[in-house]
């Protein structure tokens, strides 16, 4: 499990499970891993792939601010830590020792069936840190970040498409055959070839 995969799962959890209409990564003063905004509340997810990383995170100044219960531009209404499932028990112990009892814990289980966002277990439900609604400035920042992420994704897809096209046109037969095999629909398979697999 890598940090980017966990972050993507956090975004999906916020969008599809929590029904946040705006989701983005790396927003705000503390560059949260994932944030989701609804009309009346915000949810932040901090992703961690190791217990050492989780322990170190509680040295950050943001936790003192979040645990104060004071609403602010960067303080979410709900705060979750998201970890791989195998770290569940150790992470709960760290949260009991170092975190606000209002912090929640989400465990990602890639072996679960389901669409992205649904492969999670909420081991501890987050409680409200404050009653304030997300400010317009925060919404503007999330939308701007979403736009940046969308532009970056399209640039990345264009680069991959161009690189793939260049490989195909440069005569790499093995790559072409592999791609052709992957793209070939099962209904189009020759029954004779299917027996050889």
C-alpha positions as CSV (number, residue, x, y, z in Angstrom):
1,X,0.0,0.0,0.0
2,X,1.4,3.4,-0.9
3,X,0.4,6.8,0.3
4,X,-1.1,7.9,-3.0
5,X,-3.3,4.9,-3.3
6,X,-4.6,5.5,0.3
7,X,-5.1,9.2,-0.5
8,X,-7.2,8.3,-3.6
9,X,-9.3,5.9,-1.5
10,X,-9.8,8.8,1.0
11,X,-11.1,11.0,-1.8
12,X,-13.5,8.3,-2.9
13,X,-14.7,7.7,0.6
14,X,-15.5,11.4,1.0
15,X,-17.2,11.7,-2.4
16,X,-19.2,8.4,-2.6
17,X,-19.7,7.4,1.1
18,X,-19.9,10.7,2.9
19,X,-21.5,12.4,-0.2
20,X,-19.3,15.5,-0.1
21,X,-19.9,17.6,-3.2
22,X,-16.4,19.0,-3.2
23,X,-13.3,16.9,-2.6
24,X,-9.7,17.6,-3.1
25,X,-6.2,16.9,-1.9
26,X,-3.4,19.1,-0.4
27,X,-5.7,22.0,0.6
28,X,-5.1,24.6,3.2
29,X,-2.6,25.8,5.7
30,X,-1.8,22.2,6.8
31,X,-2.0,20.6,3.3
32,X,-4.5,18.0,4.4
33,X,-4.3,14.7,2.5
34,X,-8.0,14.8,1.6
35,X,-10.8,17.2,2.3
36,X,-14.5,17.0,1.6
37,X,-17.1,19.8,1.9
38,X,-20.8,19.5,2.2
39,X,-23.1,22.5,2.7
40,X,-23.0,22.4,6.5
41,X,-19.7,20.7,7.4
42,X,-16.3,19.7,6.3
43,X,-14.3,16.4,6.8
44,X,-10.6,16.1,6.7
45,X,-8.7,12.8,6.2
46,X,-5.1,12.4,7.1
47,X,-3.6,9.2,5.5
48,X,-0.9,7.2,7.2
49,X,0.8,4.0,6.0
50,X,2.9,3.3,9.1
51,X,2.5,3.6,12.9
52,X,5.7,5.6,13.1
53,X,4.3,8.2,10.6
54,X,1.0,8.3,12.6
55,X,2.9,8.9,15.9
56,X,5.0,11.7,14.3
57,X,1.9,13.4,12.9
58,X,0.7,14.3,16.5
59,X,3.7,16.5,16.9
60,X,2.2,18.9,14.4
61,X,0.8,22.2,15.6
62,X,-2.5,21.6,13.8
63,X,-3.6,19.0,16.3
64,X,-3.4,21.5,19.1
65,X,-5.6,23.8,17.0
66,X,-8.1,21.1,16.0
67,X,-8.5,19.8,19.5
68,X,-9.2,23.3,20.9
69,X,-12.8,23.1,19.6
70,X,-12.5,26.6,18.0
71,X,-13.8,27.0,14.5
72,X,-11.4,28.5,12.0
73,X,-10.8,28.6,8.3
74,X,-8.6,25.5,8.3
75,X,-10.3,23.5,11.1
76,X,-12.6,20.8,9.8
77,X,-15.8,19.8,11.5
78,X,-14.7,16.2,11.5
79,X,-11.2,14.7,11.4
80,X,-10.3,11.1,10.4
81,X,-7.1,9.2,10.2
82,X,-7.1,6.6,7.4
83,X,-4.7,3.6,7.5
84,X,-4.3,0.2,5.9
85,X,-6.5,-2.4,7.8
86,X,-3.5,-4.3,9.2
87,X,-2.6,-1.3,11.3
88,X,-6.0,-1.0,13.0
89,X,-5.3,-2.2,16.5
90,X,-2.0,-0.3,16.8
91,X,-3.5,2.8,15.3
92,X,-6.4,2.7,17.8
93,X,-3.9,2.5,20.7
94,X,-2.0,5.5,19.3
95,X,-5.2,7.5,19.0
96,X,-6.1,6.6,22.6
97,X,-2.7,7.8,23.7
98,X,-2.2,10.9,21.6
99,X,-5.3,12.2,19.9
100,X,-8.6,13.8,20.7
101,X,-11.3,11.3,21.5
102,X,-13.3,13.2,18.7
103,X,-10.9,11.9,16.0
104,X,-12.1,9.1,13.9
105,X,-10.3,6.1,12.3
106,X,-10.9,4.6,8.9
107,X,-9.3,1.3,7.9
108,X,-8.8,0.6,4.2
109,X,-9.2,-3.1,3.2
110,X,-8.3,-3.6,-0.5
111,X,-9.5,-7.2,-0.4
112,X,-13.2,-6.1,0.1
113,X,-15.4,-6.3,-2.9
114,X,-17.0,-3.1,-4.0
115,X,-16.3,0.2,-5.7
116,X,-13.7,2.6,-4.6
117,X,-14.7,4.3,-1.4
118,X,-16.5,1.2,-0.2
119,X,-13.5,-0.9,0.8
120,X,-13.3,0.8,4.2
121,X,-14.3,0.1,7.8
122,X,-14.9,3.0,10.1
123,X,-13.2,1.7,13.3
124,X,-14.0,4.8,15.2
125,X,-16.5,7.4,14.1
126,X,-15.4,11.0,14.2
127,X,-17.2,13.4,16.4
128,X,-17.8,17.1,15.7
129,X,-14.8,19.3,16.5
130,X,-16.9,22.5,16.2
131,X,-20.3,23.7,15.0
132,X,-19.2,26.2,12.4
133,X,-20.0,25.8,8.7
134,X,-17.3,25.8,6.0
135,X,-16.4,29.3,5.0
136,X,-16.8,30.6,1.5
137,X,-13.0,31.1,1.3
138,X,-12.4,27.4,2.1
139,X,-14.9,26.4,-0.6
140,X,-13.1,28.7,-3.1
141,X,-9.7,27.1,-2.2
142,X,-11.1,23.6,-2.6
143,X,-12.6,24.4,-6.0
144,X,-9.3,26.0,-7.1
145,X,-7.4,22.9,-6.0
146,X,-9.9,20.6,-7.7
147,X,-9.4,22.6,-10.9
148,X,-5.6,22.3,-10.6
149,X,-6.0,18.5,-10.0
150,X,-8.2,18.2,-13.0
151,X,-5.7,20.1,-15.2
152,X,-2.9,17.9,-13.9
153,X,-4.8,14.7,-14.6
154,X,-5.6,15.7,-18.2
155,X,-1.9,16.7,-18.8
156,X,-0.9,13.3,-17.3
157,X,-3.4,11.4,-19.5
158,X,-2.2,13.3,-22.6
159,X,1.4,12.4,-21.8
160,X,0.6,8.8,-21.3
161,X,-1.4,8.7,-24.5
162,X,1.4,10.3,-26.5
163,X,4.0,8.0,-25.0
164,X,1.9,5.0,-25.8
165,X,1.3,6.2,-29.3
166,X,5.0,6.8,-29.8
167,X,5.8,3.3,-28.6
168,X,3.2,1.7,-30.9
169,X,4.4,3.7,-33.9
170,X,8.1,3.0,-33.2
171,X,7.5,-0.6,-34.1
172,X,7.6,-2.3,-30.7
173,X,5.7,-5.4,-31.8
174,X,5.6,-7.0,-28.3
175,X,4.0,-3.9,-26.8
176,X,1.5,-3.7,-29.7
177,X,0.6,-7.4,-29.2
178,X,0.2,-7.0,-25.5
179,X,-2.1,-3.9,-25.9
180,X,-4.0,-5.7,-28.6
181,X,-4.5,-8.7,-26.3
182,X,-5.7,-6.5,-23.4
183,X,-8.1,-4.5,-25.6
184,X,-9.5,-7.6,-27.4
185,X,-13.1,-8.1,-26.2
186,X,-13.8,-11.7,-24.9
187,X,-16.8,-12.0,-27.3
188,X,-14.3,-11.5,-30.2
189,X,-11.9,-14.2,-29.1
190,X,-11.4,-17.1,-31.4
191,X,-12.6,-20.3,-29.6
192,X,-9.4,-22.1,-30.7
193,X,-7.2,-19.5,-29.1
194,X,-9.2,-19.4,-25.9
195,X,-8.5,-23.2,-25.3
196,X,-4.8,-22.5,-25.5
197,X,-4.8,-20.1,-22.6
